[in-house]
């Protein structure tokens, strides 16, 4: 019999999170209490925000259902390991649209994951590899979670940083947000030594350490971290990148929903569709592929290098689809 009320509530909640309906008598037997006590405990769970539905009759019972808010979940060891492995695998190869949320969830889970489960998570992750991955550099999940935890806790963050030219430096920052572009992760933070806002490529960050020193959030020069990153990337691209212009035979709302914010904002051309103009620093081959996977008919206006890259990509795909791709040379022996 479970006489400790908090422990009994946790045991009851664990049972209810199994996707089935539990008769009151069975719950009472499992918990070693009366049906009246079960009813009182169900009322306590409802007060805590857990939506428990009760049905009457001989076959009636209790079931946990979906509510307006997401209440805390209880996970057994196997479930916790599975979720941790999945989040860590996804952190380095983000799915566009849920990247930041997945890292925040991973940071929360890592904070409370029992030490006895950590070797199992590490072993499973080291023994598996994803079938597909992003075309950007991979990042250790520990680096992402350390940064995400500092962002959530508003703690100053120290780390080593390698610049594009290979120069190493130590940074002390007030981390604001992690932002994913689909290819790379960036940290938007206030650099205390330089007394200004900066963006850092997370794949160039090493040995991140939350100092424990709290800080009051500063106001970004722009409305959001994503907009600040976009403007920062735009300034960098203007110094060494190239301008492009593409028109889409699709409504501007549809294109805007699929174009990453850091790539630019399409403008409406009315019935003719819309236009996207921006400056980028990536290769024309990568940009050609990125435009193609948006799923709209488009025409490249400039530059000529991008026009050529799109033509070559189209010809290659046509050959592949028609079975006319040339056979690779084979050595005879």
C-alpha positions in Angstrom: 0.0 0.0 0.0 1.3 3.4 -0.9 0.7 5.8 2.0 2.8 8.7 0.7 0.3 10.9 -1.2 2.9 12.5 -3.6 4.4 9.1 -4.4 1.0 7.7 -5.0 0.0 10.5 -7.3 3.1 9.9 -9.4 2.3 6.2 -9.5 -1.3 6.9 -10.5 -0.1 9.4 -13.2 2.3 6.8 -14.6 -0.5 4.3 -14.9 -2.8 6.9 -16.6 -0.2 7.8 -19.2 -0.5 4.3 -20.6 -2.9 4.7 -23.6 -5.9 2.8 -22.1 -8.9 3.2 -19.9 -8.3 2.1 -16.3 -11.3 0.8 -14.2 -11.4 2.4 -10.8 -11.2 -0.9 -9.1 -8.1 -1.9 -10.9 -6.4 1.4 -10.1 -7.4 0.9 -6.4 -5.9 -2.6 -6.4 -2.7 -1.3 -8.1 -2.2 1.5 -5.6 -3.4 -0.5 -2.6 -6.1 2.1 -1.6 -9.8 2.4 -1.7 -11.8 3.6 -4.7 -12.7 6.7 -2.8 -9.0 7.6 -2.4 -8.6 7.0 -6.2 -11.4 9.5 -6.9 -9.7 12.1 -4.6 -6.3 11.5 -6.3 -8.0 11.9 -9.7 -9.4 15.3 -8.5 -5.9 16.3 -7.4 -4.4 15.5 -10.8 -7.1 17.6 -12.5 -6.3 20.5 -10.2 -2.6 20.2 -11.4 -3.8 20.5 -15.0 -4.0 16.8 -16.1 -7.1 16.2 -18.2 -8.5 13.0 -16.8 -11.8 11.8 -18.3 -14.1 9.6 -16.2 -16.8 7.3 -17.7 -19.6 5.7 -15.7 -21.0 2.2 -15.8 -19.8 -1.4 -15.3 -17.0 -0.9 -17.9 -16.3 2.7 -16.9 -13.0 4.0 -15.7 -10.4 6.7 -16.1 -8.4 7.8 -19.1 -5.9 10.6 -19.6 -6.9 12.7 -22.7 -5.5 15.6 -24.6 -6.1 19.0 -23.0 -5.6 22.7 -23.8 -2.1 22.7 -22.3 0.7 20.2 -22.3 1.1 18.8 -18.7 4.3 17.3 -17.4 5.0 13.8 -18.6 6.4 10.8 -16.6 8.8 8.6 -18.6 10.2 5.3 -17.8 13.9 4.5 -18.4 13.4 3.1 -21.9 11.2 6.0 -23.0 13.6 8.6 -21.6 16.6 6.9 -23.4 14.6 6.7 -26.7 13.6 10.4 -26.6 17.1 11.5 -25.7 18.7 9.5 -28.5 16.2 10.8 -31.0 16.6 14.5 -30.0 20.4 14.2 -30.0 20.4 12.6 -33.4 18.1 15.4 -34.8 20.0 18.2 -33.2 22.9 18.0 -35.5 20.7 17.5 -38.6 17.8 19.8 -37.9 14.4 19.6 -39.5 13.4 23.0 -40.7 10.8 24.6 -38.6 11.3 22.7 -35.3 15.1 23.1 -34.8 15.1 25.5 -31.9 12.3 23.7 -30.1 14.0 20.3 -30.4 17.2 21.8 -28.9 15.3 23.4 -26.0 13.6 20.1 -25.3 17.0 18.3 -25.4 18.4 20.8 -23.0 15.6 20.2 -20.5 15.8 16.5 -20.8 19.6 16.4 -20.4 19.2 18.5 -17.2 17.1 15.9 -15.5 18.3 12.7 -17.2 19.4 10.2 -14.4 23.1 9.5 -14.5 22.5 5.8 -14.7 20.9 6.3 -18.2 23.6 8.6 -19.7 25.9 5.7 -20.7 23.0 4.0 -22.5 22.2 7.1 -24.4 25.8 7.7 -25.4 26.2 4.0 -26.4 23.1 4.1 -28.6 24.0 7.3 -30.2 27.6 6.2 -31.0 26.3 3.0 -32.5 23.8 4.5 -34.9 24.0 7.0 -37.8 21.2 8.7 -39.7 20.5 7.6 -43.2 20.4 11.2 -44.3 21.8 14.4 -43.0 21.9 18.1 -43.7 24.6 19.5 -46.0 26.0 21.7 -43.2 28.6 20.8 -40.7 27.6 18.4 -37.9 27.6 19.7 -34.3 28.0 17.8 -31.0 24.7 17.7 -29.2 26.5 18.6 -26.0 27.6 21.9 -27.5 24.0 22.8 -28.5 22.5 21.8 -25.2 25.2 23.7 -23.2 24.4 26.8 -25.2 20.6 26.3 -25.1 20.8 25.8 -21.3 22.7 29.1 -20.9 20.1 30.9 -23.1 17.2 29.5 -21.1 18.9 30.2 -17.7 20.2 33.7 -18.8 23.7 32.7 -17.7 26.8 34.3 -19.2 28.5 31.8 -21.5 32.3 31.4 -22.1 33.6 29.5 -25.1 36.5 29.2 -27.6 35.8 30.5 -31.1 37.5 29.8 -34.4 37.0 32.6 -36.9 36.8 32.0 -40.7 40.5 32.7 -41.1 41.3 30.1 -38.4 42.1 32.7 -35.6 41.3 31.3 -32.2 39.8 33.5 -29.4 38.0 33.2 -26.1 34.6 34.9 -25.8 32.4 35.9 -22.9 28.9 36.5 -23.9 25.3 37.0 -22.9 23.6 34.4 -25.1 20.3 35.6 -26.5 19.0 32.9 -29.0 20.1 29.9 -31.0 19.0 30.2 -34.7 19.1 27.5 -37.3 19.2 28.3 -41.1 18.6 24.6 -42.0 22.3 24.2 -42.9 24.0 25.7 -39.9 23.3 26.8 -36.3 24.1 30.3 -35.1 24.3 31.9 -31.7 23.1 35.5 -31.4 24.7 36.9 -28.3 26.0 40.1 -26.7 29.8 40.0 -26.7 31.0 41.6 -23.4 34.6 42.2 -24.5 33.5 44.0 -27.7 30.5 45.6 -26.1 28.3 44.8 -29.1 26.0 42.2 -30.5 27.6 39.4 -32.5 26.6 36.2 -34.3 28.7 33.0 -34.0 28.6 29.9 -36.1 28.0 27.1 -33.5 30.2 24.6 -35.5 33.1 26.9 -34.7 32.3 27.0 -31.0 34.2 24.7 -28.6 34.3 24.2 -24.9 31.1 26.2 -24.1 30.7 26.8 -20.3 27.9 28.5 -18.5 29.6 30.6 -15.8 26.6 30.8 -13.5 26.6 34.6 -13.6 23.1 35.8 -14.4 22.3 38.8 -16.6 19.3 40.9 -17.4 18.2 40.5 -21.1 19.3 43.3 -23.4 17.1 44.6 -26.3 18.2 43.5 -29.7 18.7 46.2 -32.4 16.2 44.3 -34.5 12.9 42.8 -33.6 14.0 39.2 -33.5 17.2 37.1 -33.4 16.3 35.6 -36.8 16.1 39.1 -38.3 19.3 40.2 -36.7 21.0 37.1 -38.1 19.6 37.8 -41.6 20.9 41.3 -41.6 24.2 40.2 -40.2 24.6 37.6 -43.0 23.5 40.2 -45.6 26.2 42.6 -44.5 28.8 39.8 -44.7 27.6 38.6 -48.0 27.7 42.1 -49.5 31.5 42.1 -48.9 32.3 38.8 -50.6 29.0 37.4 -52.0 27.0 37.8 -55.1 23.5 39.2 -55.9 20.8 37.0 -57.4 17.3 37.6 -58.8 14.7 34.9 -59.3 11.1 35.1 -60.2 8.5 32.4 -59.2 5.3 31.5 -61.0 3.5 31.2 -57.6 1.8 33.6 -55.2 4.1 35.5 -52.9 2.4 34.0 -49.8 3.1 30.5 -50.9 6.8 31.2 -51.7 7.3 33.2 -48.5 6.1 30.3 -46.4 8.9 28.1 -47.9 11.8 30.5 -48.3 14.0 30.7 -45.2 14.0 34.2 -43.7 17.8 34.5 -43.9 17.6 34.0 -47.7 15.4 37.0 -48.2 11.8 38.1 -48.5 10.0 37.7 -51.8 8.0 40.6 -53.3 4.7 40.3 -55.1 4.5 40.8 -58.9 0.7 40.5 -58.9 -0.7 37.9 -61.2 2.8 37.2 -62.6 3.9 35.7 -59.3 6.7 37.1 -57.1 10.4 38.0 -57.1 13.2 37.2 -54.8 16.4 39.3 -54.7 19.2 39.0 -52.2 22.9 38.7 -51.8 24.4 35.3 -50.7 27.8 34.0 -50.0 27.1 30.3 -50.7 28.1 28.5 -53.9 25.8 28.9 -57.0 25.4 25.1 -57.1 24.0 25.1 -53.5 21.7 28.0 -54.2 20.4 26.3 -57.4 19.6 23.2 -55.4 18.0 25.2 -52.6 15.7 27.0 -55.0 14.7 23.8 -56.7 13.5 22.1 -53.6 11.1 24.9 -52.8 8.7 23.2 -55.2 7.8 26.1 -57.5 8.5 26.9 -61.1 11.1 29.7 -61.2 13.3 31.6 -63.6 16.8 32.9 -62.8 17.3 36.5 -63.9 20.9 36.9 -62.6 23.7 36.2 -62.3 24.8 34.2 -65.3 26.7 31.8 -63.1 23.5 30.8 -61.3 21.7 30.5 -64.7 24.4 28.0 -65.8 24.3 26.1 -62.6 20.5 25.7 -62.9 20.8 24.5 -66.5 23.4 22.0 -65.6 21.4 20.7 -62.6 18.3 20.4 -64.8 20.2 18.5 -67.5 21.7 16.2 -64.9 18.3 15.4 -63.4 16.8 14.9 -66.8 19.5 12.3 -67.7 19.0 10.6 -64.4 15.2 10.4 -64.9 15.5 9.1 -68.4 18.1 6.5 -67.7 20.5 8.3 -70.0 23.2 9.1 -67.5 26.6 8.0 -68.7 28.0 4.9 -67.2 31.1 5.4 -64.9 34.4 4.1 -66.2 35.2 0.7 -64.9 38.7 -0.8 -64.7 39.1 -4.2 -66.4 41.2 -6.8 -64.8 
